[in-house]
Every structure is written in structure tokens, then in C-alpha cells.
Amino acid sequence: MDSKPWFVYILRCADNTLYTGVAIDVNKRLDEHNGITKNGAKYTHSRRPVELVYQESVDSRSTACKREYVIRNLKKPEKESLILCRKE
């Protein structure tokens, strides 16, 4: 059975803060965070618009959640470095 990949993503909010999350459909989740559709996170609700600045594909929800935990615990300069490295 083929399963869809999970993604770990980072959003840059209007106030320049970074939000990290996981999803199967990152574009749908981005629309939710921006209020285009329902179910966005409380954190991003007051910090719209948000922009997708980083995403990485992993093989399972469990792996995505573990990676999300690691990224969330990075200091902001480390997250910025991760974002910059992925763009290159």
C-alpha cells in the first residue's frame, strides 16, 4: 500500500516569527493558517499572512512529529540557517 509522505514545514509570520508544523498537504495547511479555509493554528491566526519558507518530506507521521520537535527546539538563528541552507 502506497502511503503519502508527511511534511515538516516552517512558516514565517507577518511579525517575522517562525511557526513549525506537520501536514500531508502543506498547501492546504497553508491556506488554513492564512484563514482561507478553516482550522488554522491559534498562533498564526493573529500573525497573518504567513509564508511557507521551508518544507521537508519524511516517510511517516511519527518521523514528522519527531523532526518537528527537533526543529521547534532550535534557536531562531539555527532555524534561519536551516531555511537558508534549504533554499540553496
VOPAGU-2260 file (C-alpha; in pm, 1 decimal, decimal comma):
REM VOPAGU-2260
SITE   aa  ch    i         X         Y         Z
SITE  MET   A    0       0,0       0,0       0,0
SITE  ASP   A    1     142,7     337,5    -101,5
SITE  SER   A    2     113,3     598,8     167,7
SITE  LYS   A    3     151,8     969,9     114,3
SITE  PRO   A    4     461,3    1135,8     254,5
SITE  TRP   A    5     436,1    1365,5     552,2
SITE  PHE   A    6     596,7    1707,7     555,9
SITE  VAL   A    7     757,1    1916,9     825,3
SITE  TYR   A    8     723,5    2284,2     739,7
SITE  ILE   A    9     819,8    2626,6     870,6
SITE  LEU   A   10     610,3    2938,0     816,7
SITE  ARG   A   11     727,5    3295,0     851,1
SITE  CYS   A   12     454,5    3503,7    1011,3
SITE  ALA   A   13     381,5    3871,8     944,9
SITE  ASP   A   14     562,0    3964,7    1269,4
SITE  ASN   A   15     872,4    3771,4    1147,2
SITE  THR   A   16     825,8    3486,9    1396,9
SITE  LEU   A   17     857,3    3128,0    1276,6
SITE  TYR   A   18     595,0    2855,6    1316,6
SITE  THR   A   19     675,9    2486,2    1267,7
SITE  GLY   A   20     418,7    2219,0    1189,6
SITE  VAL   A   21     348,7    1889,0    1013,2
SITE  ALA   A   22      99,5    1800,5     740,9
SITE  ILE   A   23      33,8    1568,6     450,0
SITE  ASP   A   24     -90,7    1853,3     228,3
SITE  VAL   A   25     124,6    2159,1     300,4
SITE  ASN   A   26     -62,6    2386,5      57,1
SITE  LYS   A   27    -396,4    2305,5     220,9
SITE  ARG   A   28    -244,5    2363,5     564,2
SITE  LEU   A   29    -100,0    2696,8     447,3
SITE  ASP   A   30    -448,8    2804,5     335,0
SITE  GLU   A   31    -579,8    2708,5     680,0
SITE  HIS   A   32    -309,3    2910,6     854,1
SITE  ASN   A   33    -386,7    3211,7     633,8
SITE  GLY   A   34    -759,5    3189,5     708,3
SITE  ILE   A   35    -860,5    3096,5     353,1
SITE  THR   A   36   -1012,6    2776,9     492,3
SITE  LYS   A   37   -1094,5    2675,5     849,8
SITE  ASN   A   38    -868,7    2503,1    1107,4
SITE  GLY   A   39    -557,4    2722,3    1120,3
SITE  ALA   A   40    -348,8    2726,7    1439,0
SITE  LYS   A   41    -424,1    2984,9    1708,4
SITE  TYR   A   42     -63,4    3103,9    1692,0
SITE  THR   A   43     -83,3    3202,7    1326,1
SITE  HIS   A   44    -435,1    3346,5    1349,6
SITE  SER   A   45    -312,5    3682,1    1482,0
SITE  ARG   A   46       9,5    3678,4    1278,2
SITE  ARG   A   47    -126,8    3662,4     924,7
SITE  PRO   A   48     -30,8    3649,8     649,7
SITE  VAL   A   49     209,4    3360,4     680,9
SITE  GLU   A   50     454,7    3244,5     415,7
SITE  LEU   A   51     592,9    2895,7     361,4
SITE  VAL   A   52     971,7    2922,4     390,7
SITE  TYR   A   53    1077,5    2559,9     446,6
SITE  GLN   A   54     948,5    2207,6     398,8
SITE  GLU   A   55    1097,2    1861,8     406,7
SITE  SER   A   56     940,8    1529,1     321,2
SITE  VAL   A   57     952,7    1232,2     558,0
SITE  ASP   A   58     808,1     882,4     538,1
SITE  SER   A   59     564,6     879,8     831,1
SITE  ARG   A   60     368,2    1092,3    1075,2
SITE  SER   A   61     583,9     963,6    1358,6
SITE  THR   A   62     903,1    1074,4    1183,9
SITE  ALA   A   63     744,1    1410,3    1100,4
SITE  CYS   A   64     647,2    1471,4    1463,6
SITE  LYS   A   65     994,7    1380,5    1585,5
SITE  ARG   A   66    1154,9    1614,0    1332,0
SITE  GLU   A   67     905,0    1889,9    1421,5
SITE  TYR   A   68    1009,0    1854,5    1786,3
SITE  VAL   A   69    1376,0    1892,8    1695,5
SITE  ILE   A   70    1312,5    2198,8    1477,8
SITE  ARG   A   71    1084,6    2365,6    1733,8
SITE  ASN   A   72    1360,7    2337,6    1991,1
SITE  LEU   A   73    1619,0    2509,7    1772,0
SITE  LYS   A   74    1703,2    2872,3    1842,7
SITE  LYS   A   75    1577,3    3118,8    1581,9
SITE  PRO   A   76    1922,6    3171,7    1421,6
SITE  GLU   A   77    1951,8    2794,0    1378,5
SITE  LYS   A   78    1608,0    2781,7    1213,6
SITE  GLU   A   79    1706,7    3069,7     984,1
SITE  SER   A   80    2020,0    2876,2     887,4
SITE  LEU   A   81    1811,6    2566,0     812,9
SITE  ILE   A   82    1580,7    2775,5     593,5
SITE  LEU   A   83    1873,2    2936,8     412,8
SITE  CYS   A   84    2050,4    2604,4     351,1
SITE  ARG   A   85    1735,1    2451,3     201,7
SITE  LYS   A   86    1696,2    2744,8     -41,4
SITE  GLU   A   87    2047,7    2698,7    -181,2
